[in-house]
Amino acid sequence: MYGYLKITIDNKHMSSAVDYIDLWIVAGQSNTDGRIELSKQRPSWLPYSNIVPNVKCFNSSNNRFELWKYSYSSVTLNNNEDKWAYDSTAMFQYANLVNKEQYVIKHSLGGSSIGVSPPAGMVNGIVIII
């Protein structure tokens, strides 16, 4: 569901130096959207500021990486989400492991299913729960 990329960016302060950043591409379906509401189950690692520490998420509305912040609001602006998914936990743990800020570009399409015929999660008219 997600992969690891290493890209380079020019360092504006040192013409011959190059900085490396850790960039994660997260793509998927409804589970990537986030299905767990903060008000019902809060990740134990998430500070009460609701900001994912040491992780910046790409905001396509202004083409910038910004703080990845969750909110309790159903309005999702500036990377604020009221539901969380597996990716923020993975990013948080990896950022702590390498002690370096992480960058993520996230794209998901919720409400989609993998199967078409029969519908995903159903076999012979019986709903399959995994």
C-alpha positions as CSV (number, residue, x, y, z in Angstrom):
1,M,0.0,0.0,0.0
2,Y,2.9,2.4,0.5
3,G,6.4,2.6,-0.7
4,Y,9.7,4.3,0.2
5,L,11.4,6.8,-2.2
6,K,14.5,8.8,-1.6
7,I,14.7,12.0,-3.6
8,T,17.2,14.8,-3.6
9,I,16.6,18.6,-3.4
10,D,19.1,21.3,-3.8
11,N,20.2,23.0,-0.7
12,K,19.8,26.8,-1.1
13,H,22.5,27.6,1.4
14,M,25.3,25.5,0.0
15,S,25.6,25.3,-3.7
16,S,27.5,22.1,-3.8
17,A,25.5,20.2,-1.1
18,V,22.5,18.1,-1.6
19,D,20.0,17.2,1.1
20,Y,18.1,13.9,1.1
21,I,14.6,13.7,2.3
22,D,12.5,10.6,3.0
23,L,9.4,10.8,0.9
24,W,6.6,8.3,1.2
25,I,3.9,7.8,-1.4
26,V,0.7,6.4,0.2
27,A,-2.1,5.3,-2.1
28,G,-5.0,3.0,-1.6
29,Q,-8.7,2.6,-1.2
30,S,-11.1,3.2,1.7
31,N,-8.8,1.9,4.4
32,T,-6.2,4.5,3.3
33,D,-8.8,7.3,3.8
34,G,-9.0,6.4,7.4
35,R,-11.8,4.6,9.1
36,I,-11.2,5.1,12.8
37,E,-12.6,8.3,14.4
38,L,-10.4,10.0,16.9
39,S,-13.3,10.4,19.3
40,K,-13.8,6.7,19.4
41,Q,-10.3,5.3,19.3
42,R,-7.3,7.7,19.6
43,P,-3.8,6.4,18.7
44,S,-1.8,6.2,21.9
45,W,1.2,7.9,20.3
46,L,-0.7,10.9,19.0
47,P,-0.1,14.1,21.1
48,Y,-3.2,16.1,22.2
49,S,-2.2,18.8,19.6
50,N,-3.3,16.2,17.0
51,I,-0.2,16.8,15.0
52,V,1.7,13.7,13.8
53,P,5.3,14.4,15.1
54,N,8.1,14.8,12.6
55,V,5.8,14.2,9.6
56,K,4.7,16.6,6.9
57,C,1.9,15.8,4.5
58,F,1.5,17.3,1.0
59,N,-1.4,19.7,0.6
60,S,-2.5,19.7,-3.0
61,S,-4.5,22.9,-2.6
62,N,-1.3,25.0,-2.2
63,N,1.4,22.6,-3.4
64,R,3.2,22.6,-0.1
65,F,4.2,20.1,2.6
66,E,2.5,21.1,5.9
67,L,2.1,19.7,9.4
68,W,0.0,16.5,9.4
69,K,-2.8,17.4,11.8
70,Y,-5.9,15.5,12.7
71,S,-9.0,17.2,14.0
72,Y,-12.3,16.2,15.6
73,S,-14.2,18.2,12.9
74,S,-15.8,16.6,9.9
75,V,-14.5,19.5,7.8
76,T,-11.2,18.4,6.3
77,L,-9.0,21.4,5.4
78,N,-5.2,21.8,5.3
79,N,-4.6,18.1,5.9
80,N,-6.9,18.1,8.9
81,E,-8.7,14.8,9.1
82,D,-11.1,13.5,11.7
83,K,-10.3,9.8,11.0
84,W,-6.9,8.1,11.0
85,A,-5.4,5.2,9.2
86,Y,-2.4,2.9,9.3
87,D,-0.1,5.3,7.4
88,S,0.2,7.9,10.1
89,T,1.3,5.2,12.6
90,A,3.9,3.9,10.2
91,M,5.2,7.3,9.4
92,F,5.4,8.3,13.1
93,Q,7.3,5.1,14.1
94,Y,9.7,5.4,11.2
95,A,10.4,9.0,11.9
96,N,11.3,8.1,15.5
97,L,13.4,5.2,14.3
98,V,15.6,7.3,12.0
99,N,15.2,10.5,14.0
100,K,14.5,12.5,10.8
101,E,11.5,14.4,9.5
102,Q,9.4,12.4,7.0
103,Y,7.3,13.7,4.0
104,V,4.2,11.9,2.7
105,I,2.1,12.3,-0.4
106,K,-1.3,10.6,0.2
107,H,-4.0,9.8,-2.3
108,S,-6.9,7.5,-1.8
109,L,-10.3,6.7,-3.2
110,G,-12.8,5.8,-0.5
111,G,-15.9,3.8,-1.2
112,S,-14.3,1.8,-3.9
113,S,-14.0,-2.0,-4.0
114,I,-11.4,-4.2,-5.5
115,G,-13.8,-6.7,-6.9
116,V,-16.5,-6.0,-9.5
117,S,-18.2,-9.4,-10.0
118,P,-19.1,-10.5,-7.4
119,P,-18.9,-7.4,-5.4
120,A,-15.9,-7.3,-3.1
121,G,-16.6,-9.0,0.3
122,M,-19.4,-11.1,-1.1
123,V,-19.4,-14.7,-2.4
124,N,-22.6,-16.4,-3.5
125,G,-24.7,-13.8,-1.8
126,I,-22.9,-14.2,1.5
127,V,-21.0,-11.3,3.0
128,I,-17.4,-12.3,3.8
129,I,-15.8,-10.5,6.8
130,I,-12.1,-10.8,7.2
